[in-house]
Amino acid sequence: MANIKSAKKRILVAETRTARNKAIRSKVKTAIKKVEAAVAAGDKAAAQAALLAATSEIDKAATKGVYHANNASRKVSRLAKAVSAMA
């Protein structure tokens, strides 16, 4: 266990950030699952609406540094490709 005051603070800050990042990741995963479910169900309108929401969540996560920009871009691209492939 840390004895120095600054080290104790770093532990608290790390826990806070970890919890925040975990919550953001969870939101992104849920949004992605909603898009994939709509695509699997063949509901194009719902898929497009879910894609819009998922893109927003992923971009927010990237802006906050939870995901690397390229990782976020790849996720959005794959979802958009899946939705646009629906005919």
Helices and strands as residue ranges (DSSP letters): H 5-41, H 44-63, H 69-84
